[in-house]
Amino acid sequence: MGEEEPVRSGIRVCRAEDAEVVWRFDDHDDNVETLRFGPHGRWLASTDTSGRVCAWDLARGEKTLDHRYPRQASGVVFTPDGRALATSGSRGASDWWVDLWALKDQRSLSSLGPLPSRLRLAISLDGRWLAKPGVSRGACYAATDADK
C-alpha cells in the first residue's frame, strides 16, 4: 500500500440561496480556525492551526495573500473600506504581532509587536483605529491608509 496524501483543510464558498459551491480553496495545510468576509463581500480571509493566513479576492477567485506566522495565527479582521486586512499571530514562544496588509498588492503596511499575549482584534468603523484587549502596550493605534 502506498503512502496516503496529506489531508488538507479546504474552504467552500457557496451561494446562500441554493448552496451551490462557487469557489473551492484548498490552500490550508491544517484545520481552518477563522473565516471572515470583507465588508462588501469581495474578500474572504482565513487562518489555520499551522499559522497560515490567506485572503482571497472572490470577484476573481484568486488568492491574494498567503502569510505564515512561525507558531500560530490567531485572527483576521478587515478595515471597513475593505482595502486592508489586519492579521495577528505568534512569531515566537511568547511574542504576538499584529500586521496590516494592503489587499490589492499584498504589501505590508505596518506591524505592531511584540505583544505579550494572544490577540483579539477590532477595527473602528472609520478605519482609523485597531484595538486589542488588555492594558499592555499597543492597545490601539492609527491604521495606515492602504492606498499610500
Wavefront OBJ file of the C-alpha trace (Angstrom):
o trace
v 0.000 0.000 0.000
v 1.352 3.445 -0.943
v 1.615 6.492 1.246
v -1.565 8.457 1.725
v -1.791 12.041 0.542
v -1.729 14.564 3.416
v -5.176 15.811 4.352
v -5.564 19.481 3.502
v -8.269 21.609 5.001
v -10.413 23.304 2.419
v -12.912 26.125 2.246
v -16.071 26.056 0.164
v -17.849 29.299 -0.711
v -21.494 28.659 -1.559
v -24.344 30.841 -2.742
v -26.714 31.361 0.179
v -29.861 30.979 -1.959
v -29.171 27.459 -3.274
v -25.981 26.227 -1.516
v -24.198 25.772 -4.854
v -20.418 25.758 -4.418
v -18.986 28.736 -6.319
v -15.359 28.626 -5.107
v -13.165 25.901 -3.612
v -9.962 26.890 -1.869
v -7.706 24.009 -0.783
v -4.710 26.067 0.289
v -4.610 25.335 4.018
v -2.364 22.602 5.380
v -4.227 22.257 8.657
v -7.647 22.865 10.215
v -9.200 26.210 9.345
v -9.813 28.169 12.555
v -11.097 31.560 11.420
v -13.147 32.699 8.415
v -14.116 36.346 7.798
v -15.801 38.012 4.837
v -14.759 41.560 3.982
v -17.305 44.352 4.452
v -18.519 44.347 0.834
v -18.366 40.586 0.256
v -15.439 40.823 -2.166
v -12.791 39.352 0.152
v -12.542 36.239 2.319
v -9.769 35.726 4.873
v -8.863 32.674 6.932
v -6.382 31.290 9.434
v -5.429 27.699 10.182
v -3.857 25.891 13.120
v -0.429 25.790 11.428
v -0.126 29.614 11.484
v -1.136 30.264 7.888
v -3.223 33.300 6.933
v -4.838 33.520 3.485
v -7.068 36.057 1.747
v -8.979 35.599 -1.492
v -10.464 38.061 -3.952
v -13.878 36.466 -4.529
v -14.544 38.635 -7.594
v -11.666 36.814 -9.352
v -11.459 33.608 -7.323
v -7.752 34.216 -6.637
v -5.650 34.029 -3.505
v -4.210 37.480 -2.851
v -2.425 36.951 0.481
v -0.537 33.960 1.840
v 1.394 34.594 5.058
v 2.594 32.173 7.703
v 3.301 33.014 11.313
v 6.020 30.699 12.662
v 3.917 29.483 15.591
v 0.229 30.363 15.434
v -2.250 32.670 13.702
v -4.969 33.985 15.978
v -7.162 36.333 13.985
v -8.070 38.356 10.916
v -10.186 41.487 10.576
v -10.837 43.734 7.572
v -10.782 47.511 7.555
v -14.294 48.899 6.984
v -13.419 50.035 3.441
v -12.198 46.523 2.571
v -8.791 47.694 1.309
v -6.659 46.278 4.127
v -6.532 43.242 6.401
v -5.177 43.088 9.932
v -3.776 39.711 10.985
v -2.459 38.548 14.328
v -0.151 35.711 15.190
v 2.810 34.465 17.155
v 6.368 34.747 15.880
v 7.931 33.181 18.986
v 7.187 31.393 22.223
v 5.552 34.412 23.874
v 5.540 37.282 21.393
v 2.463 38.172 19.381
v 2.228 40.579 16.473
v -0.419 42.478 14.529
v 0.323 43.009 10.832
v -1.652 45.249 8.479
v -1.689 44.290 4.760
v -2.862 46.111 1.623
v -5.088 43.583 -0.127
v -4.585 44.823 -3.681
v -0.836 44.107 -3.693
v -0.074 42.069 -0.519
v 2.106 44.919 0.711
v 2.828 45.062 4.431
v 1.605 48.437 5.692
v 2.695 48.160 9.321
v 3.492 45.766 12.162
v 2.836 46.144 15.858
v 4.707 43.989 18.356
v 5.991 42.118 20.064
v 2.984 41.991 22.372
v 2.827 39.760 25.455
v -0.459 37.933 24.853
v -2.670 36.291 22.224
v -4.665 38.872 20.325
v -8.279 39.553 19.550
v -8.737 42.404 17.092
v -11.277 45.112 16.301
v -11.173 47.919 13.725
v -13.196 51.099 14.089
v -15.921 51.834 11.525
v -13.960 54.777 10.129
v -10.892 52.542 9.696
v -8.609 54.767 11.761
v -8.190 52.552 14.827
v -7.160 48.986 15.536
v -7.810 47.752 19.087
v -6.933 44.703 21.137
v -7.996 43.873 24.687
v -5.587 44.343 27.576
v -3.581 47.002 29.314
v -0.213 46.250 27.729
v 1.491 48.431 25.146
v -0.116 48.536 21.748
v -3.737 48.641 22.905
v -4.651 50.538 19.721
v -3.024 52.582 17.012
v -3.970 54.634 13.986
v -4.226 52.394 10.918
v -2.225 53.233 7.816
v -4.100 54.188 4.630
v -3.987 51.163 2.291
v -3.507 53.360 -0.787
v -0.291 55.029 0.385
l 1 2 3 4 5 6 7 8 9 10 11 12 13 14 15 16 17 18 19 20 21 22 23 24 25 26 27 28 29 30 31 32 33 34 35 36 37 38 39 40 41 42 43 44 45 46 47 48 49 50 51 52 53 54 55 56 57 58 59 60 61 62 63 64 65 66 67 68 69 70 71 72 73 74 75 76 77 78 79 80 81 82 83 84 85 86 87 88 89 90 91 92 93 94 95 96 97 98 99 100 101 102 103 104 105 106 107 108 109 110 111 112 113 114 115 116 117 118 119 120 121 122 123 124 125 126 127 128 129 130 131 132 133 134 135 136 137 138 139 140 141 142 143 144 145 146 147 148
